[in-house]
Amino acid sequence: MIADFRKRFYVVLVLTVPIMLLSTMVQQFIGVHWQFPGSVYVLFAFSSIVYFYGGWPFLSGLVDEVKAKNPGMMFLIGFAITVAYAYSVAVVFGLQGMDFFGNWQHLF
């Protein structure tokens, strides 16, 4: 189990680098502009991998705790990442708002 978490951590860590570099807020902080047509979809793709692969232990724990009618920490984390991810996906595909992938250009 610990080896699985470690592997997931390193895969997610590697994928976080391009997510952060494509983030408008980070780009403004370091003074660059690397946005390109479709960059929000690249962020969406990488973030989806992070959500499903990195979040899988929490998502499966959420389901197990709901089935047992005994919500705990896995439910809390799984629910939180699901709400943030679902909201961000809705923003990418048309909902007015600010996604959590890091594409916050309308703030500045």
C-alpha positions as CSV (number, residue, x, y, z in Angstrom):
1,M,0.0,0.0,0.0
2,I,2.8,2.4,0.9
3,A,4.6,1.6,-2.3
4,D,1.5,2.3,-4.3
5,F,1.0,5.7,-2.6
6,R,4.7,6.5,-3.3
7,K,4.4,5.6,-7.0
8,R,1.2,7.6,-7.4
9,F,2.9,10.5,-5.6
10,Y,5.8,10.6,-7.9
11,V,3.7,10.3,-11.1
12,V,1.4,13.1,-9.9
13,L,4.4,15.2,-8.9
14,V,5.9,14.9,-12.5
15,L,2.5,15.8,-14.0
16,T,2.2,18.8,-11.7
17,V,5.1,20.5,-13.3
18,P,3.4,21.2,-16.7
19,I,0.2,22.0,-14.9
20,M,1.9,24.6,-12.9
21,L,3.9,26.0,-15.9
22,L,0.6,26.3,-17.9
23,S,-1.1,28.0,-15.0
24,T,-1.8,31.7,-15.8
25,M,-1.3,32.7,-12.2
26,V,2.1,31.1,-12.1
27,Q,3.1,32.5,-15.4
28,Q,2.2,36.0,-14.2
29,F,4.2,35.4,-11.1
30,I,7.4,34.4,-13.0
31,G,6.8,36.9,-15.8
32,V,6.2,34.7,-18.8
33,H,3.3,34.1,-21.2
34,W,3.1,30.5,-22.4
35,Q,-0.6,30.4,-23.2
36,F,-1.5,28.9,-26.5
37,P,-4.8,28.0,-28.2
38,G,-6.1,24.9,-26.4
39,S,-3.8,25.2,-23.4
40,V,-6.9,25.0,-21.2
41,Y,-7.6,21.5,-22.7
42,V,-4.0,20.4,-22.0
43,L,-4.5,21.5,-18.4
44,F,-7.7,19.6,-18.4
45,A,-6.1,16.5,-19.7
46,F,-3.2,16.6,-17.2
47,S,-5.5,17.5,-14.3
48,S,-7.8,14.6,-15.2
49,I,-4.9,12.2,-15.0
50,V,-3.9,13.6,-11.7
51,Y,-7.5,13.4,-10.4
52,F,-8.2,9.9,-11.5
53,Y,-4.7,8.3,-11.0
54,G,-3.6,10.2,-8.0
55,G,-7.0,10.4,-6.4
56,W,-8.0,6.8,-7.0
57,P,-7.2,5.6,-3.4
58,F,-9.4,8.4,-2.0
59,L,-12.2,7.8,-4.6
60,S,-12.3,4.1,-3.9
61,G,-12.2,4.8,-0.1
62,L,-15.1,7.3,-0.6
63,V,-17.2,4.5,-2.2
64,D,-16.2,2.0,0.5
65,E,-17.1,4.4,3.3
66,V,-20.5,5.3,1.7
67,K,-21.3,1.6,1.3
68,A,-20.5,1.0,4.9
69,K,-22.5,4.1,5.9
70,N,-19.5,5.2,7.9
71,P,-18.0,8.4,6.3
72,G,-14.5,9.2,7.4
73,M,-11.4,10.8,6.1
74,M,-11.4,9.0,2.7
75,F,-14.9,10.3,2.2
76,L,-13.9,13.8,3.0
77,I,-10.9,13.9,0.7
78,G,-12.6,12.0,-2.1
79,F,-15.6,14.3,-1.9
80,A,-13.5,17.4,-1.8
81,I,-11.3,16.5,-4.8
82,T,-14.4,15.4,-6.8
83,V,-16.2,18.7,-6.1
84,A,-13.2,20.8,-7.1
85,Y,-12.6,18.6,-10.2
86,A,-16.2,18.7,-11.4
87,Y,-16.4,22.4,-10.9
88,S,-13.2,23.0,-12.9
89,V,-14.4,20.7,-15.7
90,A,-17.7,22.7,-15.9
91,V,-15.6,25.9,-16.1
92,V,-13.5,24.5,-18.9
93,F,-16.6,23.6,-20.9
94,G,-18.5,26.8,-20.5
95,L,-19.6,27.6,-16.9
96,Q,-18.6,31.2,-15.9
97,G,-16.1,31.0,-13.1
98,M,-12.5,30.2,-12.1
99,D,-11.2,26.7,-12.5
100,F,-8.9,25.0,-10.0
101,F,-6.4,23.8,-12.7
102,G,-4.7,27.2,-12.5
103,N,-6.1,29.1,-15.5
104,W,-7.0,32.2,-13.6
105,Q,-6.5,34.9,-16.2
106,H,-9.8,36.7,-15.5
107,L,-8.5,37.7,-12.1
108,F,-5.8,40.0,-13.4
